[in-house]
Amino acid sequence: MRPALLDMCEPAARQQQQQFLAAQCASLAGLWRSQQLVDVQLQSADGDLHGAHRVVLASSSGFFRALLCGAGQSMKEGSSSSNCSLQDSIVVQLPYSSQQLSSLLTILYEHSITVCAGNVAWLLDMASYLEVAPLQEACCEFLRSALSPEACVDVLLLAHHYHCSALQSEGVQYIAQHLSSLLLLPEVRQGLTKLPPALLLQLLSCEALEVDQEAELLCLVSDWVAAAAQDRLPLLHQLLPLLQLSLLPDEAPPSQQQLGACTTPAAAQLARQLHQAAVQCQQQHGLQQQQQQQGVQGGGGVAGNDDGRYLHLLQQQQRQQQAAGASASSSSSSSSICAAGSLQDSSLHPGAGLDPNNHASSSTFNTFSAATAAAAVEQPCTPTWLDCIGSSGSSSSRGIGAVVLEAWPGRQRGYQPTRLLVAGGHDLSWRGLKAVELYDPRSDSWSPGPTLPAALPFAGAGLLGRGELYVVGGGMYSSLLVKLDAAGEAWHSCEGPRTPRLHAAVAGASGLLYVAGGRSQVNQVVATAEVYDPASCCWQSLPDMQQPRYAHAVASLAGRVYALGGQASKAIHRSVEVFDAGRGAWELLSQQLASERKYCAAAALGGRLLVLGGMSEARCRLASVEGYDPREGRWSPLTSMTHARSSCGVAALGGRLFAVGGNAGDQQLHAAVEAYDPAAGKWMPCSPLSCGRSGLLAAAV
């Protein structure tokens, strides 16, 4: 037969083969439904028997293959395998209900699997126990599709428990990429305290881990340790090196809001003390460097090697403890003294490892009462419950400072913004600007950055991936997208949005770039929105916003994108709408802004959405600031800026919110910069820009 004819016959042969196999399966299913030739009885936990065929079970399940074809093939009631007939059958007891066994047999005979939230847990348990690979893969596929803020921890725990390694990696990746927003959800935060040690270690080691502030990880670790302190305190010295401890002193201390989000007062106390210890470590490190530069040999090993630094801080802390808590040191060595509870044998030693199978239960920990723990946080005793960490084989107390010092400076994890970038805008004569300036909060100074490839007034930006900043600009008839590489040295052109628009708003969320609203072509105010995926370099249209708007603000919080204020025709909006990617729709919030705003700016800070500045319906520039907490579902007034400004740049960096430039009215543009500290509730002045500019963008890089 000629090759061409063979090629024509192969599809037909495959189709015939598939039809034959389908007929065979249907025939076997018919025999099972009529209970003919069954030679195995599956007994449920409630005693019901379900007949089946050995050959079907053995070909579908590794468990039954080993049982029926291996050592268990002689497990027939009343006879040996040598005289087994078709009428004889063995009975296999299984720990599943009658309904569950019936569903299993339907799956095996009819090859039809329907997985849903109500059955995925026991189907996955059954697939793992009986080694039914297709069923396990179907369950994993359903759980992948269910990965969401509300379900991600449950999915991860299921994947870990049933050894679904690929799904476990995807679950860790999802949580790592969205951790800052997930920590705002109390049920997720509570769920993360239930992670076994191996999973927390994998999460903290994940290269995709991104947080707005390192203090968020500090609070997460504190939550996890305090949930079962007796078992988990010995693991603290292995968890701390996975944090970027050296970033903590440069951030604002954990705010009351962050500490209040901790699951227990004890966890809040731990977070506070860990932060204080990090600050002390930085001071010790700075002193050591200063003394080395001056050629001075400090006493107590401060200017020496790492062991010297460790001993110096340890000795210093021991002296402080002995002076302040002499009575506490006389306690029995068999138990450790705590500020508001008892931790017995909470030894911390280098040999304590992270056991992947250790699902430490909080029942092993003598928890604090709420009243005494709160009192301990407000007025800690000496030594506190954290200072009772003892060194294995040593009678000396190590203290939390020594543990932090051992882990210093921690892991250098991926990309972390350290500077503020401002770009574009226009000058007083409305000329577009290409100039870029970079602000270093440590030195409170500005320096020039890489010039934009084009003048971009009223552009927007979003930080995606590992430090890549995307800037969207253009006008009513053209669009532009440029990317600043992670090194911060050069801009690269990308495909611009499908719809040219001016006065649009831009934000990055969950690795995607969102553009919404603006004015397009014939000066028409639009409600359209688009999203850019840097992985595929493609734009996709999104559902329209509920209301057309331009000169508005867009910001992301907890994986959701918010559009605030702006103008449509002659009306200035007070309304706010949110896009939920899971639902694929925009929804108006019931709570509106306190005042109308256009040319305003917005950003997320400390779990809240802040909107500031802008212009009122009376064309007055605004200095007022409002904050929205999605957990409370309401707006509240915050401290106003020092300067009223519209069309300013706003970005969060290091736990503070920076307001840069903007229009002051009366033919004046701001060069002034100020930063909002949520812990102090104050705006503080910073070094100004080199010149006044409005319509500029700001981003943390």
C-alpha positions as CSV (number, residue, x, y, z in Angstrom):
1,M,0.0,0.0,0.0
2,R,1.3,3.4,-0.9
3,P,2.3,5.9,1.9
4,A,-0.4,8.3,1.0
5,L,-3.0,5.6,1.4
6,L,-1.5,4.6,4.7
7,D,-1.8,8.2,5.9
8,M,-5.4,8.2,4.9
9,C,-6.1,4.9,6.7
10,E,-4.4,5.9,10.0
11,P,-7.1,8.3,11.2
12,A,-9.9,5.9,10.3
13,A,-8.0,3.1,12.1
14,R,-7.6,5.2,15.2
15,Q,-11.3,6.1,15.1
16,Q,-12.2,2.4,14.9
17,Q,-10.0,1.6,17.8
18,Q,-11.5,4.3,19.9
19,Q,-15.0,3.1,19.0
20,F,-14.0,-0.5,20.0
21,L,-12.6,0.6,23.3
22,A,-15.7,2.7,24.0
23,A,-17.9,-0.4,23.3
24,Q,-15.7,-2.5,25.6
25,C,-16.0,0.0,28.4
26,A,-19.8,0.2,27.9
27,S,-20.0,-3.5,28.0
28,L,-18.1,-3.8,31.2
29,A,-20.2,-1.0,32.7
30,G,-23.3,-2.9,31.7
31,L,-22.0,-6.1,33.4
32,W,-21.3,-4.0,36.5
33,R,-24.8,-2.4,36.6
34,S,-26.4,-5.8,36.3
35,Q,-23.9,-7.3,38.8
36,Q,-23.0,-10.1,36.4
37,L,-19.6,-11.9,36.8
38,V,-18.6,-9.8,39.7
39,D,-15.8,-11.4,41.7
40,V,-15.0,-8.7,44.3
41,Q,-17.1,-7.2,47.0
42,L,-16.2,-3.8,48.3
43,Q,-17.5,-3.3,51.9
44,S,-18.2,0.3,52.9
45,A,-17.6,1.7,56.4
46,D,-21.4,1.4,57.1
47,G,-21.4,-2.3,56.1
48,D,-22.9,-2.2,52.5
49,L,-21.4,-4.4,49.8
50,H,-20.7,-3.2,46.3
51,G,-19.8,-5.8,43.6
52,A,-17.1,-5.2,41.1
53,H,-14.7,-7.0,38.7
54,R,-11.1,-7.7,39.7
55,V,-9.8,-6.9,36.2
56,V,-11.4,-3.4,36.3
57,L,-10.2,-2.6,39.8
58,A,-6.7,-3.9,39.1
59,S,-6.3,-2.0,35.9
60,S,-7.5,1.3,37.4
61,S,-6.0,1.4,40.9
62,G,-2.5,0.7,42.1
63,F,-3.9,-0.3,45.5
64,F,-6.2,-3.0,44.0
65,R,-3.4,-4.1,41.6
66,A,-1.1,-4.9,44.5
67,L,-3.9,-6.4,46.5
68,L,-5.4,-8.6,43.8
69,C,-2.4,-9.5,41.8
70,G,0.2,-9.6,44.5
71,A,0.2,-10.9,48.1
72,G,-3.5,-10.4,48.5
73,Q,-4.6,-12.5,45.5
74,S,-5.5,-15.5,47.8
75,M,-7.8,-13.3,50.1
76,K,-10.9,-15.2,49.1
77,E,-13.4,-16.2,51.7
78,G,-13.5,-19.9,52.3
79,S,-11.1,-21.0,49.6
80,S,-7.6,-20.6,48.3
81,S,-6.5,-18.9,45.0
82,S,-6.0,-22.4,43.4
83,N,-9.7,-23.3,43.4
84,C,-11.2,-19.8,43.0
85,S,-14.1,-19.7,40.6
86,L,-16.1,-16.9,39.1
87,Q,-18.8,-17.4,41.7
88,D,-16.3,-16.9,44.5
89,S,-15.5,-13.4,45.5
90,I,-13.3,-11.7,48.0
91,V,-14.4,-8.9,50.4
92,V,-12.3,-5.8,50.7
93,Q,-13.2,-3.4,53.5
94,L,-12.6,0.3,52.7
95,P,-12.9,3.3,55.0
96,Y,-15.5,5.1,52.8
97,S,-19.3,5.5,52.9
98,S,-21.6,3.5,50.7
99,Q,-22.3,6.6,48.6
100,Q,-18.6,7.3,48.1
101,L,-17.9,3.8,47.0
102,S,-20.8,3.9,44.6
103,S,-19.4,7.1,43.1
104,L,-15.9,5.6,42.8
105,L,-17.2,2.6,40.9
106,T,-19.2,4.9,38.6
107,I,-16.0,6.7,37.9
108,L,-14.0,3.6,37.2
109,Y,-16.6,1.9,35.0
110,E,-18.1,4.9,33.2
111,H,-15.0,7.1,33.1
112,S,-17.0,10.1,34.0
113,I,-15.7,12.4,36.8
114,T,-17.5,15.4,38.2
115,V,-15.5,17.2,40.8
116,C,-16.9,20.0,42.8
117,A,-16.3,21.8,46.1
118,G,-18.5,19.4,48.0
119,N,-16.7,16.2,47.0
120,V,-13.1,17.2,46.1
121,A,-11.7,16.5,49.6
122,W,-12.9,12.9,49.8
123,L,-12.3,12.2,46.1
124,L,-8.7,13.3,46.6
125,D,-8.4,11.2,49.7
126,M,-9.8,8.2,47.8
127,A,-7.6,8.8,44.8
128,S,-4.5,9.0,47.0
129,Y,-5.4,6.0,49.2
130,L,-6.4,3.8,46.2
131,E,-3.8,5.2,43.8
132,V,-6.2,6.2,41.1
133,A,-4.0,8.6,39.1
134,P,-6.7,10.0,36.7
135,L,-9.0,10.8,39.6
136,Q,-6.2,12.5,41.5
137,E,-5.3,14.6,38.5
138,A,-8.9,15.6,38.0
139,C,-9.1,16.7,41.6
140,C,-5.9,18.7,41.3
141,E,-7.2,20.4,38.1
142,F,-10.3,21.4,40.0
143,L,-8.3,22.8,42.9
144,R,-6.1,24.7,40.4
145,S,-9.1,26.4,39.1
146,A,-10.3,27.1,42.6
147,L,-7.1,29.0,43.6
148,S,-8.4,32.3,44.9
149,P,-7.8,34.6,48.0
150,E,-10.6,32.8,49.9
151,A,-9.5,29.2,49.1
152,C,-5.8,29.3,48.5
153,V,-4.7,28.1,52.0
154,D,-7.2,25.2,51.9
155,V,-5.9,24.2,48.5
156,L,-2.3,24.3,49.6
157,L,-3.1,22.2,52.7
158,L,-4.9,19.6,50.7
159,A,-2.0,19.5,48.1
160,H,0.5,19.0,50.9
161,H,-1.5,16.4,52.8
162,Y,-2.0,14.2,49.7
163,H,1.5,14.8,48.3
164,C,0.4,16.6,45.1
165,S,3.8,18.2,44.6
166,A,2.9,20.2,41.4
167,L,-0.3,21.6,42.9
168,Q,1.6,22.4,46.1
169,S,4.2,24.4,44.2
170,E,1.5,26.3,42.4
171,G,-0.3,27.0,45.7
172,V,2.9,28.3,47.3
173,Q,3.6,30.4,44.2
174,Y,0.0,31.9,44.3
175,I,0.2,32.8,48.0
176,A,3.8,34.2,47.6
177,Q,2.8,36.5,44.7
178,H,-0.3,37.8,46.5
179,L,0.8,37.7,50.1
180,S,0.4,41.4,51.0
181,S,-3.2,41.4,49.9
182,L,-3.9,38.0,51.4
183,L,-2.7,39.1,54.8
184,L,-5.5,41.7,54.9
185,L,-8.1,38.8,55.0
186,P,-8.5,37.5,58.6
187,E,-9.6,34.0,57.5
188,V,-6.4,33.7,55.3
189,R,-4.2,35.0,58.0
190,Q,-5.7,32.5,60.5
191,G,-5.3,29.7,57.9
192,L,-1.6,30.5,57.4
193,T,-0.9,29.8,61.1
194,K,-2.0,26.2,60.4
195,L,0.7,25.6,57.8
196,P,3.1,22.8,58.8
197,P,6.7,23.9,59.2
198,A,7.8,22.6,55.8
199,L,5.1,24.6,54.0
200,L,6.0,27.8,55.8
201,L,9.7,27.2,55.0
202,Q,8.8,26.7,51.3
203,L,6.7,29.9,51.3
204,L,9.4,32.0,52.8
205,S,12.0,30.5,50.4
206,C,9.9,31.1,47.3
207,E,11.6,33.3,44.7
208,A,8.2,34.8,43.8
209,L,7.5,36.1,47.3
210,E,6.5,39.8,47.2
211,V,5.4,42.0,50.1
212,D,4.9,45.7,50.4
213,Q,6.8,45.8,53.7
214,E,9.1,43.3,55.3
215,A,7.2,44.0,58.5
216,E,4.3,42.0,57.0
217,L,6.5,38.9,56.9
218,L,7.6,39.6,60.5
219,C,4.0,39.6,61.6
220,L,3.3,36.4,59.7
221,V,6.2,34.6,61.3
222,S,5.1,35.9,64.7
223,D,1.6,34.7,64.1
224,W,2.8,31.3,63.1
225,V,5.2,30.9,66.1
226,A,2.7,32.2,68.7
227,A,0.0,29.8,67.5
228,A,1.9,26.8,68.9
229,A,4.9,28.4,70.7
230,Q,6.1,25.3,72.6
231,D,6.8,23.4,69.3
232,R,7.6,26.3,67.1
233,L,9.9,28.5,69.1
234,P,12.8,26.1,68.4
235,L,12.3,26.8,64.7
236,L,12.5,30.6,65.0
237,H,16.3,30.7,64.3
238,Q,15.7,28.9,61.0
239,L,12.8,31.1,59.9
240,L,14.4,34.5,60.6
241,P,17.2,34.1,58.0
242,L,14.6,33.8,55.3
243,L,13.4,37.4,56.1
244,Q,15.2,40.5,54.8
245,L,16.0,41.6,58.4
246,S,18.3,44.4,57.1
247,L,15.2,46.2,55.6
248,L,13.3,46.3,58.9
249,P,15.2,49.2,60.5
250,D,14.6,51.4,57.4
251,E,10.9,50.8,57.5
252,A,8.5,52.3,60.0
253,P,7.9,50.1,63.0
254,P,5.0,47.7,62.6
255,S,1.9,49.9,62.8
256,Q,-0.9,49.4,65.2
257,Q,-3.0,48.3,62.3
258,Q,-0.5,45.6,61.4
259,L,0.0,44.5,65.0
260,G,-3.8,44.6,65.4
261,A,-4.1,42.2,62.5
262,C,-1.9,39.6,64.3
263,T,-4.0,36.7,65.4
264,T,-3.1,37.0,69.1
265,P,-1.6,39.7,71.4
266,A,1.3,37.4,72.0
267,A,2.1,37.4,68.3
268,A,1.9,41.2,68.2
269,Q,4.4,41.3,71.1
270,L,6.7,39.0,69.3
271,A,6.6,41.1,66.1
272,R,7.4,44.3,68.1
273,Q,10.3,42.7,69.9
274,L,11.8,41.2,66.7
275,H,11.6,44.6,65.0
276,Q,13.3,46.3,68.0
277,A,16.0,43.6,67.9
278,A,16.6,44.2,64.2
279,V,17.1,47.9,64.9
280,Q,19.6,47.1,67.6
281,C,21.5,44.8,65.2
282,Q,21.7,47.5,62.6
283,Q,23.1,49.9,65.2
284,Q,25.6,47.3,66.3
285,H,26.6,46.7,62.7
286,G,26.9,50.4,62.0
287,L,29.1,50.9,65.1
288,Q,31.3,48.0,64.0
289,Q,31.8,49.5,60.5
290,Q,32.5,52.9,62.0
291,Q,35.1,51.6,64.3
292,Q,36.8,49.5,61.6
293,Q,36.9,52.6,59.4
294,Q,38.5,54.6,62.2
295,G,40.9,51.8,63.0
296,V,39.7,51.5,66.5
297,Q,39.6,48.1,68.2
298,G,36.4,48.1,70.3
299,G,36.0,46.2,73.5
300,G,33.7,43.2,73.9
301,G,34.3,42.1,70.3
302,V,32.1,44.8,68.7
303,A,34.8,45.6,66.1
304,G,35.7,41.9,65.6
305,N,34.3,39.1,63.7
306,D,30.7,37.9,63.7
307,D,31.3,35.7,66.8
308,G,32.5,38.9,68.6
309,R,29.4,40.8,67.6
310,Y,27.3,37.9,68.8
311,L,29.0,37.7,72.2
312,H,28.9,41.4,72.7
313,L,25.2,41.7,72.2
314,L,24.6,38.5,74.2
315,Q,26.6,39.8,77.2
316,Q,25.0,43.2,77.0
317,Q,21.5,41.6,77.0
318,Q,22.3,39.3,79.8
319,R,23.5,42.3,81.9
320,Q,20.3,44.1,81.2
321,Q,18.2,41.1,82.1
322,Q,20.1,40.5,85.3
323,A,19.8,44.1,86.4
324,A,16.1,44.4,85.6
325,G,14.9,40.9,86.5
326,A,17.1,39.4,89.2
327,S,14.1,37.8,90.8
328,A,13.1,36.1,87.5
329,S,16.6,34.5,87.1
330,S,16.1,32.6,90.3
331,S,13.3,30.5,88.8
332,S,13.6,26.8,88.4
333,S,15.7,25.8,85.4
334,S,13.1,23.2,84.4
335,S,10.6,25.8,83.3
336,S,10.9,29.2,81.5
337,I,9.4,32.4,82.9
338,C,7.1,34.3,80.6
339,A,5.4,37.7,80.8
340,A,1.9,36.3,80.6
341,G,2.0,32.5,80.5
342,S,4.2,29.5,80.8
343,L,6.4,27.8,78.1
344,Q,8.0,24.7,79.3
345,D,11.2,23.5,77.7
346,S,11.0,26.1,74.9
347,S,14.7,25.5,74.0
348,L,16.1,27.0,70.9
349,H,19.1,25.3,69.5
350,P,20.9,25.0,66.2
351,G,20.0,21.3,65.9
352,A,16.3,21.9,65.9
353,G,15.1,21.1,62.4
354,L,12.0,21.8,60.4
355,D,10.1,18.5,60.3
356,P,7.9,18.3,57.2
357,N,5.5,16.0,59.1
358,N,5.2,18.2,62.2
359,H,1.7,19.5,62.2
360,A,2.1,21.3,65.5
361,S,-1.2,21.9,67.2
362,S,-2.0,25.0,69.1
363,S,-3.4,22.7,71.9
364,T,0.2,22.0,73.0
365,F,0.7,25.7,73.9
366,N,-0.5,27.2,77.1
367,T,-2.1,30.2,75.5
368,F,-2.2,33.6,77.2
369,S,-5.4,35.1,78.4
370,A,-6.4,38.1,76.4
371,A,-6.2,40.5,79.4
372,T,-2.8,39.4,80.6
373,A,-1.4,39.2,77.1
374,A,-2.6,42.7,76.3
375,A,-1.1,44.0,79.5
376,A,2.2,42.3,78.6
377,V,2.2,44.1,75.2
378,E,1.5,47.5,76.8
379,Q,4.0,47.0,79.7
380,P,6.3,44.1,79.1
381,C,8.0,42.5,82.0
382,T,11.7,41.6,82.1
383,P,12.4,38.9,80.9
384,T,9.4,38.7,78.5
385,W,8.0,35.5,77.2
386,L,10.4,35.8,74.2
387,D,13.5,36.2,76.4
388,C,12.9,32.7,77.8
389,I,14.4,31.1,74.7
390,G,17.2,28.9,76.2
391,S,20.3,27.6,74.6
392,S,20.4,23.8,74.4
393,G,23.0,22.5,76.9
394,S,23.6,25.8,78.4
395,S,22.2,27.5,81.5
396,S,22.5,31.0,79.9
397,S,19.5,32.7,78.4
398,R,20.1,33.8,74.8
399,G,17.3,36.3,74.3
400,I,15.6,37.4,71.2
401,G,18.3,39.9,70.2
402,A,20.9,37.1,70.0
403,V,18.7,35.0,67.8
404,V,18.1,38.0,65.4
405,L,21.8,38.8,65.4
406,E,22.6,35.2,64.3
407,A,20.2,35.5,61.4
408,W,21.4,39.1,60.4
409,P,21.1,40.4,57.7
410,G,18.7,37.8,56.5
411,R,18.0,36.6,53.0
412,Q,18.4,38.9,50.0
413,R,15.1,38.0,48.4
414,G,14.3,39.0,44.8
415,Y,13.5,42.7,44.1
416,Q,12.5,45.2,46.7
417,P,11.8,48.8,45.9
418,T,14.2,51.2,47.6
419,R,13.8,54.4,45.7
420,L,11.1,56.7,44.4
421,L,10.9,57.5,40.7
422,V,9.1,60.4,39.2
423,A,8.8,61.0,35.5
424,G,7.1,63.0,32.8
425,G,4.5,65.6,33.5
426,H,4.5,69.2,32.2
427,D,6.0,72.5,33.1
428,L,4.2,75.8,33.7
429,S,3.9,76.5,30.0
430,W,2.3,73.0,29.5
431,R,5.3,71.6,27.7
432,G,5.6,67.8,28.1
433,L,8.6,66.6,30.0
434,K,11.0,63.6,29.5
435,A,12.9,64.2,32.7
436,V,13.2,61.4,35.3
437,E,14.3,61.9,38.9
438,L,15.1,59.3,41.6
439,Y,14.6,59.9,45.3
440,D,16.6,58.0,48.0
441,P,14.7,58.2,51.3
442,R,17.8,57.2,53.3
443,S,19.7,60.3,52.2
444,D,16.6,62.4,51.5
445,S,18.2,63.4,48.1
446,W,17.2,63.4,44.4
447,S,19.4,62.3,41.5
448,P,18.7,62.2,37.7
449,G,17.3,59.0,36.2
450,P,17.1,57.6,32.7
451,T,15.3,60.0,30.4
452,L,12.0,58.9,29.0
453,P,12.0,58.2,25.2
454,A,9.1,60.7,24.7
455,A,7.5,63.6,26.6
456,L,4.7,62.0,28.7
457,P,2.3,64.4,30.5
458,F,-0.6,62.7,32.5
459,A,0.9,59.2,32.1
460,G,0.5,56.4,34.5
461,A,2.7,53.5,35.7
462,G,2.6,50.1,37.3
463,L,5.3,48.0,38.9
464,L,5.2,44.4,37.7
465,G,7.3,41.3,37.9
466,R,10.8,41.5,39.4
467,G,11.1,45.3,39.4
468,E,10.0,46.2,35.9
469,L,8.2,49.5,35.7
470,Y,5.7,49.9,32.9
471,V,4.6,53.4,31.9
472,V,1.5,54.1,29.7
473,G,1.2,57.4,27.9
474,G,0.0,58.9,24.7
475,G,-3.0,61.0,23.7
476,M,-6.4,60.8,22.2
477,Y,-5.0,59.5,18.9
478,S,-1.9,57.5,19.9
479,S,-0.9,55.2,22.7
480,L,2.5,54.3,24.1
481,L,3.9,51.7,26.5
482,V,7.5,51.7,27.7
483,K,9.2,49.5,30.2
484,L,12.1,50.3,32.6
485,D,14.3,47.3,33.1
486,A,15.0,45.9,36.6
487,A,18.5,47.5,36.5
488,G,16.8,50.9,36.1
489,E,19.1,51.9,33.3
490,A,17.1,51.9,30.1
491,W,13.6,52.2,28.7
492,H,12.2,49.6,26.2
493,S,9.2,50.1,23.9
494,C,6.3,47.6,24.1
495,E,3.0,47.3,22.3
496,G,0.7,50.2,23.4
497,P,-2.9,49.8,24.5
498,R,-5.5,49.1,21.8
499,T,-7.5,52.2,22.6
500,P,-5.6,55.6,22.5
501,R,-6.6,57.6,25.6
502,L,-5.6,60.8,27.5
503,H,-6.1,61.3,31.2
504,A,-6.5,57.6,31.7
505,A,-5.5,55.9,35.0
506,V,-3.0,53.0,35.3
507,A,-2.2,50.5,38.0
508,G,-0.4,47.2,38.4
509,A,-2.1,44.3,40.2
510,S,-1.2,40.5,40.4
511,G,1.4,40.8,37.7
512,L,-0.9,42.5,35.2
513,L,-1.1,46.2,34.1
514,Y,-4.6,47.8,34.1
515,V,-5.6,50.9,32.1
516,A,-9.1,52.3,32.5
517,G,-11.1,55.3,31.4
518,G,-9.8,58.5,29.9
519,R,-10.7,60.6,26.8
520,S,-10.3,59.1,23.4
521,Q,-10.4,60.4,19.8
522,V,-13.3,62.9,19.5
523,N,-12.7,64.0,23.1
524,Q,-15.2,61.3,24.2
525,V,-15.0,60.2,27.9
526,V,-14.8,56.4,27.9
527,A,-15.6,53.6,30.3
528,T,-13.5,51.1,28.5
529,A,-10.6,49.2,30.2
530,E,-7.8,47.0,29.1
531,V,-5.2,44.7,30.8
532,Y,-1.7,43.9,29.7
533,D,0.0,40.6,30.4
534,P,3.8,41.0,30.3
535,A,4.3,37.3,29.9
536,S,2.5,37.2,26.6
537,C,3.1,40.9,25.7
538,C,-0.6,41.1,24.8
539,W,-3.5,43.5,25.6
540,Q,-7.0,42.2,26.4
541,S,-10.2,44.2,26.6
542,L,-12.0,44.1,30.0
543,P,-15.7,44.8,30.8
544,D,-16.5,48.5,30.8
545,M,-16.6,50.4,34.0
546,Q,-20.0,51.3,35.5
547,Q,-19.4,54.9,34.7
548,P,-17.3,56.8,32.1
549,R,-14.5,58.8,33.8
550,Y,-11.3,60.7,33.1
551,A,-8.8,62.5,35.3
552,H,-9.5,59.9,37.9
553,A,-7.3,57.7,40.0
554,V,-6.8,53.9,39.9
555,A,-5.0,51.8,42.6
556,S,-4.9,48.1,43.5
557,L,-5.5,46.6,46.9
558,A,-5.9,42.9,47.9
559,G,-5.7,41.9,44.2
560,R,-8.6,44.2,43.3
561,V,-8.4,47.3,41.1
562,Y,-10.3,50.5,42.3
563,A,-11.3,53.4,40.1
564,L,-11.9,56.6,42.1
565,G,-13.4,60.0,41.4
566,G,-12.7,61.7,38.0
567,Q,-15.1,63.5,35.7
568,A,-17.7,62.5,33.1
569,S,-19.0,65.4,30.9
570,K,-19.6,68.2,33.4
571,A,-20.1,66.1,36.5
572,I,-17.3,65.3,38.9
573,H,-17.6,61.9,40.5
574,R,-17.6,60.9,44.2
575,S,-18.2,57.3,43.2
576,V,-15.7,54.5,43.5
577,E,-15.9,51.2,41.6
578,V,-13.8,48.0,41.9
579,F,-12.9,45.4,39.4
580,D,-12.7,41.8,40.7
581,A,-10.8,39.6,38.3
582,G,-12.4,36.5,39.7
583,R,-15.9,37.8,38.8
584,G,-14.8,39.6,35.7
585,A,-16.9,42.7,36.4
586,W,-16.8,46.3,37.8
587,E,-19.0,47.0,40.8
588,L,-19.8,50.3,42.4
589,L,-19.0,50.6,46.1
590,S,-21.9,51.6,48.2
591,Q,-19.7,54.0,50.2
592,Q,-18.7,57.1,48.1
593,L,-15.9,59.6,48.7
594,A,-16.7,62.5,51.1
595,S,-16.1,65.0,48.3
596,E,-16.0,65.2,44.5
597,R,-12.5,64.9,43.2
598,K,-10.9,65.0,39.7
599,Y,-7.1,65.0,39.0
600,C,-6.7,63.1,42.2
601,A,-4.2,60.4,43.1
602,A,-4.5,57.1,45.0
603,A,-2.3,54.3,46.4
604,A,-2.5,51.4,48.8
605,L,-0.8,51.7,52.2
606,G,-0.9,49.5,55.2
607,G,-4.0,47.6,54.0
608,R,-6.0,50.7,53.2
609,L,-6.7,52.6,50.0
610,L,-5.8,56.3,50.2
611,V,-7.1,59.0,47.9
612,L,-5.6,62.5,48.1
613,G,-5.6,65.9,46.5
614,G,-7.3,66.7,43.3
615,M,-9.7,69.5,42.3
616,S,-13.3,70.1,43.5
617,E,-16.3,71.1,41.4
618,A,-15.5,74.7,42.3
619,R,-12.0,74.2,40.8
620,C,-10.3,74.5,44.2
621,R,-7.2,72.4,44.8
622,L,-7.6,69.9,47.6
623,A,-5.3,68.9,50.4
624,S,-7.7,66.5,52.0
625,V,-7.0,62.7,52.3
626,E,-9.4,59.9,52.7
627,G,-8.8,56.3,53.6
628,Y,-10.8,53.2,52.7
629,D,-10.5,49.9,54.7
630,P,-12.1,47.1,52.7
631,R,-12.6,45.1,56.0
632,E,-14.8,47.9,57.4
633,G,-16.3,49.0,54.1
634,R,-16.2,52.7,54.8
635,W,-14.2,55.8,54.1
636,S,-12.6,57.9,56.9
637,P,-10.8,61.2,56.9
638,L,-7.1,61.3,57.4
639,T,-4.5,64.0,58.1
640,S,-4.6,66.5,55.2
641,M,-1.4,67.2,53.2
642,T,0.6,70.3,53.9
643,H,0.0,71.6,50.4
644,A,-3.2,71.5,48.3
645,R,-2.4,69.9,45.0
646,S,-3.9,68.3,41.9
647,S,-2.3,66.1,39.2
648,C,0.4,65.1,41.7
649,G,2.4,61.9,41.7
650,V,1.8,59.4,44.6
651,A,3.5,56.2,45.6
652,A,4.1,54.1,48.7
653,L,7.6,53.2,49.7
654,G,8.9,51.8,53.0
655,G,5.7,52.1,54.8
656,R,5.2,55.7,53.9
657,L,3.1,57.5,51.2
658,F,4.9,60.1,49.1
659,A,3.1,63.0,47.4
660,V,5.2,64.7,44.7
661,G,4.7,67.9,42.7
662,G,1.3,68.8,41.3
663,N,-0.6,71.9,40.4
664,A,-1.0,74.5,43.1
665,G,-3.3,76.7,41.1
666,D,-2.8,80.4,40.4
667,Q,-0.2,79.5,37.7
668,Q,2.0,77.7,40.2
669,L,3.4,74.2,40.1
670,H,4.7,72.4,43.1
671,A,8.3,71.1,43.5
672,A,7.5,70.3,47.1
673,V,7.5,66.6,48.3
674,E,6.0,65.3,51.5
675,A,5.6,61.9,53.1
676,Y,2.8,60.5,55.2
677,D,3.7,58.3,58.1
678,P,0.6,56.3,59.1
679,A,2.0,55.4,62.5
680,A,2.5,59.0,63.5
681,G,-0.5,60.2,61.4
682,K,1.6,63.1,60.1
683,W,2.9,64.5,56.8
684,M,6.7,65.3,56.9
685,P,8.5,67.5,54.3
686,C,11.1,65.9,52.1
687,S,13.7,67.4,49.7
688,P,12.0,69.0,46.8
689,L,12.2,68.2,43.1
690,S,14.6,70.1,40.9
691,C,11.7,72.0,39.4
692,G,8.0,72.2,39.7
693,R,5.9,69.9,37.5
694,S,2.4,68.7,37.3
695,G,0.7,65.7,35.6
696,L,3.7,63.5,36.6
697,L,3.8,59.9,37.6
698,A,5.5,58.4,40.7
699,A,6.4,54.8,41.4
700,A,8.5,52.9,43.9
701,V,11.4,51.1,42.1
